[in-house]
Structure formats: C-alpha cells, structure tokens
Amino acid sequence: MGIFEPFRAIGYITSGVPFSVQRLGTEAFVTVSVGKAFQVYNCAKLTLVLASPQLPHKIRALASYRDFTFVAFGTHIAVFKRAHQVARWSGHSGKVNSLMVFGDHVISVDVEGHLFIWGFKGVAGDIVPVGHIMLGEKCTPTCVMHSDTYLNKVLIGSQEGGLQLWNVSTKKMLHEFKGWGSSVSSCVSSPALDVVAVGCADGKIHVHNIRYDEEVVTFSHSTRGAVTALSFSTDGQSLLASGGSSGVISIWNLEKRKLQSVVREAHDSSIISLHFLANEPVLMSSSADNSIKMWVFDTTDGDPRLLRFRSGHSAPPLCIRFYANGRHILSAGQDRAFRLFSVIQDQQSRELSQHHVSKRAKKLRVKEEELKLKPVIAFDCAEIRERDWCNVVTCHIDTAQAYVWTLQNFVIGEHILRPCPEKPTPVKMVLVHDCIIIRHAPLVHVATILGTAGGWIERFNLQSGISRGSYLDVSERGSHAHEGEVVGVACDSTNTLMISLLATVADDLVIRLFDAIALRMVRKFEGHTDRITDLCFSEDGKWLLSSSMDGTLRIWDVILARQIDAVHVEVSVTALSLSPNMDVLATTHVDQNGVYLWVNQSMFSGASRIDAYASGKEVVNVKLPSLIAVEGSNAENEDTDKSVVKHSVSKEASTFPAFSQQIPVLVTLSLLPKSQWQSLINLDIIKVRNKPIEPPKKPEKTPFFLPSIPSLSGEILFKPSEPVDGDDSKPDETESDRRKLDIPPTQFLELLQSSSEMKNFSAFTEYIKGLSPSNLDMELRMFQIIDDYQEELETRPEFISIELLLDYFIHEISSRNNFEFVQAVIRLFLKIHGETIRCNLKLQDKARKLLETQCSVWQGVDKLFQSARCMVTFLSNSQF
C-alpha cells in the first residue's frame, strides 16, 4: 500500500449514454451514466442524491423503475436496488445497446440482433431470461420503444432504415415498415395514439402513424448531422423537441407544422437525450459535453430559457490547484473553461464567468467559443483579502497578456496585464504572492510576476493592474531576464528573492533540485522513463511529487534524497496538486474530464511507516478513484487489487489497510448520533417524561349480541361467564416462571454467543449499534435475574449471558473501539444487572477486570487531554 490511496473522482456529470427519467411520488429523478458508474439527480434542483459503485466496464445503456436501476455493460446487465447490486443477468453474446422497462419485465437488445426479456419481480432469483427473439440478419437494432395501448408490442428501429413491430408475448413480427432510406437514430412515442416520431441519420424527423402506416408530417434539421434525440411535450402544448449531433435543440410546433424556435449551441457536443417532464413545460437535455440542462418554456415568444444546469469540463483539464485550505480546487481545461470544484459538496462547483459570453454570442451571431478566452496553460492565486480585489491570474495559449479573476464573485476582473508591450510575446508562467509593507501602518500588497516566451519577467500590482518593474540579468548585461522562454517562476517565503529556477526538469528526464542561497545543485532524482508532466512541492517542503507520461506518480523525500513511494496508473497523469494540509492529492489524466482525489493514508495510520512503502525501484499498480469514496485501494472486484511491477512489495506493506489500524493511546468513537447513546443513559428520565398524566381507561365491554348456545328445545342458553377472581382458573405466570419455559434465544444472544466463540465481536457491535435505545434496554432486561434462588446460579442461561457481556465489554474497552457508545451500554448494563454481579464472586472478578481495563485506557487518554490543556493554558496566558 502506498502513501496516497484512491478516494473519489469529482467533476463528472454525465457521459454519452441516454439518461433515464422516473417519477417517485411528486418528485422526478434522472439517472445518468458516468463511465463505469451511474448517478441519480433530483430534478427539482439537480442535486446529487445517489452514486453507484464502479462496474468492470463502461455503461452502454440505462433504464430505471422505482428503486431499481438496470445497467448494461459489455454483454451483461447489472440490477441495482438504489446503490446496491442485487443481480447480474448474462445471456447476450453481443454488446447490449438498448434497455427498456416493459411492465414487469425489462427488454434488452444487443448489436447482434438478439432481444431478451427479463423478469425483475423477485429480481434476486431471476438469472435466466423469460423470453428471446432473434431479429434477423437484415435488422441491426439502433433503438427500441413501446407505444401506448399496444399491448405486448415493441417497435424496433434499425440501422438499415426500417422499423419492425414485434409482439414479445408470441415472439412474432407483426409488421415491417419500409423506412425512409436512412438509418434510424432515435424514435419516441407521442401522447397521441398510434403516432410516433422517428429521427434519421440524414437529419430528418418523420412523424408517422403506425396504425395506418401513413406519414403525418416531416421536419428537417437545418444543420448537418443525425437526429440523436426526440421528445414530445405532455403539458398541453403540441411541441416536439429534437436534438442533433451539432449540439442544437430544435422546437417544432405540431399544430402549425413548422419550426417554432432553435436553441443554438445548447451544448458543446452531440445531444444524447431529451425529455419533457410529465405535465410540465420543462425540457431536460444531456450531452456528451459532460452537462445536464433544464429549459423552461415560460417566455411570450415561446423560446425556451435555461432554468438550471450541472456541468463539468467537456475536455480534459490542463492544470489544477487547491484553494481555500483544500476545500476547493481551481481547474482549467482544454474546453476554455475556468472552474471551481468543491471537494466537500458537488453542488457548490461552478464555472467562472467571462462576462456574459452567451448573450454576447447571441447578439453578435457568433459561436460562444469564438468569444471565450483561449485555454489556460498556467495560473496562480493568493487567498489573502480575496473579498477586496482580484486574487487569481491566468495566462493562456498564444496570448501576450494575462487576465485577473475574483473568486468573491466568480467572474473575470477588469484589469488585463500586458508585460513588455513594446515586444509582446505569449505569457508562459505566472506567480502570485502577497507582501506586507510596514511603514507607519501595515499595508497588504498583492503582486503577480509574469514570465514570457521571450525571456521577459515583469511584476504587476494586482489591485491596480499597474506594472511595478521588470527583472534583468545584470551579469549578462542583457535586456531580458533570460535568453530563452521562461518556464518557471518562484518566490521565497519572505518575498525578498524571486527565483526563475528551483526544481527543474530537463530532456534527460532527471529532476534537479537547486539551493537558491548557495546557488548550486543539491539533489538529483532519477526514475521516470518518459516526459515529466508536472511537479509539486508539499507545504512543508519535505516532499516533491512528480508525474510522467510513463504512467507513474512518484514521491521523493527531499531530506533523505530518495524515492519513498511510486504508483502506476492506467492513464497518465497530466497535472497534480497537493492540499496545504497534505491530506488530499488531486490529479488530472489524459483524456479524462474529471479531477481525481487521493487521500494521504499515512496521516491516519499512526506512526510513520515510510519503510513499508515502495523503496526506489518498486512501482505499485493502482486503479483510478471511482465516483464514490472507497477505503484504500481495495475495491469490490478482484481486478482492483494492486500488483507490483519490477519488484514485489513486502507483505507488511501490501496487507496494511487504510484507516483500519487503531492509533496508539487514542480511542475511536462509534460515529453514532449523540442522541442515540445519550438516550441510553437517560432512558428512565425519558420514560417518566413521556408517561401520560392520566392512565388510559379501559372501555366497557358491551357486546351487541350476547353469546349463546343453541339447544334442541329452542330455548336460548347463554354461555357461562369467564372465570373471575376466586374461581379455579389457572393463575397468572410470573416473570420467573416464564423464563423457565423453553423460549428460543433471540438474535441478540445468538450473536453474542457466536462472537464470543470466534473472539470477534464486530458483528455483535454492529447489531447493537443498529438497535434503538428502547430495544437495547429490552434486550438487556431479557436475562435479568429477578428471583432470590441462588443455588446453581452459574448454570442458568441468564448468568452465562451476563458473563459473556462482561467479556465483551472488557474486549471493546481494551481495543478502544466505539468508546462513547460502549460506555453508555456499560452504564445501562450495570444499572440492570449490578445487584446480580454484587452477589456472585465469579462475576465480581470479571467486573474488577473491567474496572482495571477501563482505568488503564482512560488514564492514557486523560494524560493526552492534560497535556493539551496545559499547552492551551500556557499559550492563552502568554504575552507576545
């Protein structure tokens, strides 16, 4: 196991697979694919509500029904109930391209023309399809749909241009439509009976009556490309929305049979899905540009306006950097977007504005891309007084000026920085640093240093955007700082020394570290076999991280002058950034639109274990992080285990799990809500408080018919009354008598006994943590000894259970797990069984051992508390 373990990926919204929309109650949810996993968003505000585990292969099709999600990957179909996989269907020989929920069944179609029907009622047991249809060699299926009122019938579009109507119950083809001489790319049913819309690869939309096989109307896209998505409105407006491969959404008026409006550049890539929400004037669209958008039809001219959206980078990011003490990540991509990602809450992620690009592009009738700044190649930021002025500076591809941004308003600033205006050359490097000038009063000054391709280095004031001078190489008596391109700029911590070279990389793939004071090389790191893409120092300067196109990410210890860890990923790292706290590493990769997070597990594993990591030539293969956070690199699939190339990692290193070792001296809490374990302590008070003031009165029994017995004479004979006090009726059983009955043990006792035998109480702990306070109180009282019969006490099952519980408490306290929860359970246990323990010597010995263990553990924790209290008291009373 390495220093950094895969955590999760951010910035992924959707991929090139059509989404699935369903309504649960009054809310609508959309399920989207993101590579090998899927996500569920609430359509009300497009908030993320669910993310699935990662599958072995990329998702090819989606369908959803209530809590179930059906996912096609490769030749298999995975069935999820919420985020848990409950079944896996295998039967296709070709890759599955389409899924459709059909009543109580799911229809799947693969590229070879096989149609399977699966039943998902009692889904866990259904592993064999209930039906199979072979569509034939002349039909390469592209889409499948069901038209309302067509019982057991589906319509299948083909790449050959025709349509086939099949009865899935009889497995017979009812009719074949000739088509329109172009491949069918999409089809959808309309609210009107017998009418469907068919989109073709030639850009035409055919509204067709399948009952009479007649054409209703035909529309044509003005832009080239196939019709990739269609949707009918269901709110009373006769509208048809169509999307094409050019990213344009067209709205057609079916009553007037003409084009009503066009949303140009609705997306930056091909439209994948369109869907009108049921009985709402809202259209949802998704695209391969990694975005979901919702459009509302509430304008007087009938044009849709953007209501809400979620988006990420549509092209791979080029450079990233942590911001706000590691809570956010700034990212610049090849899509000309400059974004802010939240590590904590995805809803806070957004793109920084470039001053109403959409409105200006619409007004000038040009593409938005033509007005956006060119892709960012380098940027830097300063967090000091970010609310007062711009604090981010970016330089762009083949651009001779730099731009400033303010993260207070998430918008580009007003100043444009132009170094060396006499001989402008593209800006290649930027550095932002803050200075504190003390004269009569402290003055905060934020400056930026720009380096150009012509070797020019110039300093600017960020508040005013005014140049404050340039740097010249006086030793060479030149007019520039460098003869060649400036590739790096750095500044020391005191802001007195500007350095244009520190840690350098040359064409020989060697990393050289220079001492800026002694002006000589002090370290040389070798190991990469291909072009080095990025370097990053840790906040304390002890580690240097490097990435390369050879797929490796290496960590070098500057003090020890050696490599301490190296991992290999399947996709090469292009940029990296380490958080100020050194707890999270962010990376970007080739052809990947997201940002990947890795957690520094060495900060949570107790003592330093540098010797357990890779020792120089060892490189560990790891998988990229998935959408959901995982513990360490141990994924659910067998192929996610790490293997070692070149050399094998030691057994101790490979079996050391992330976050699983108990930190010495400290205790681990249960992570339960505070109210749950506090209720155990105050359970009696809660019962008294919730007790009704007046006890409920028993209603008088007045039967409408008196119970009678039929007789031969016809006279009415009433049943004798129930036995009352004094009759020879069976006396009530006492609590002690009931406990002597052969009552089967509860799950509580079974888990306790089995855990004690295996000397592993983890399953029992999880069980009692899931019980409510009142249920746990009831379970503890089930084996309470309430009589005075002390002979053969140690053979009674209640005594054995008390003894096992004492052993459990001793084990949990000594292991320091679930500390506060176990303390609350012990208090409740002693309150119930304290008298029994006091009267038995064997139980007294165990209770004494529990007390000794408790004192030993608490003394160690209290000693740490005392040290912290002393330090805080000392610092609070100090005079600076």
Buried (B, 14 or more C-beta within 10 A) or exposed (E): BBBBBBBBBBBBBBBBBBBBBBEEEEEBBBBBBBBBBBBBBBBEEBEBEBBBBBBBBBBBBBBBBEEBBBBBBBBBBBBBBEBEBEBEBEBBEEBBBBBBBBEEBBBBBBBBBBBBBBBBEEBEEBEEBEBEBEBEEEBBBBBBBBBEEBEEBBBBBBBBBBBBBBBBEEEEBEEBBEBBEBBBBBBBBBEBEBBBBBBBBBBBBBBBBBEEEEEBBBBEBEEEBBBBBBBBBBBEBBBBBBBBBBBBBBBBBBEEEEBBBBBBBBBBBBBBBBBBBEEBBBBBBBBBBBBBBBBBBEEEEEBBEEBBBBBBBBBBBBBBBBBBEBEBBBBBBBBBBBBBBBBEEBEEBEBBEBEEBEEBBEEEEEEBEEBBBEBBBBBBBBEBEBEEBBBBBBBBBEBBBBBBBBBEEBBBBEBEBBBBEEEBBBBBBBBBBBBEEEEEEEEEBBBBBBBBBBBBBBBBBBBEBEBEEBBBBEEEEEEBBBEEBBBBBBBEEEBEEBEBBBBBBEEEBBBBBBEEEEEEEEBEBEBBEEEBBBBBBBEEEEBBBBBBBBBBBBBBBBEEEEBBBBBBBEBBBBBBBBBBEBBBBBBBBEEBBBBBBBBBBBEEBEEEBBEBBBBEEBBBBBBBBBBBEBBBBBBEEEEBEBEBEEEEBBEEBBEBBBEEBEEEEEBEEBEBEEEBBBBBBEBEEBEEEEEEEEEEEEEEEEEEEEEEEEEEEEEEEEEEEEEEEEEEEEEEEEEEEEBEEEEEBEEBBEBBBEBBEEEEBEEBBEBBBEBEBEEBBEBBEBBBBEEEEEEEBEEBEBBBBBBBBBBBBBBBBBBBBBBBBBBBBBEBBBBBBEEBBEEBEEBEEBBEBBEEBBEEBBEBBEEEEEEEEEEEEEEEEEEE
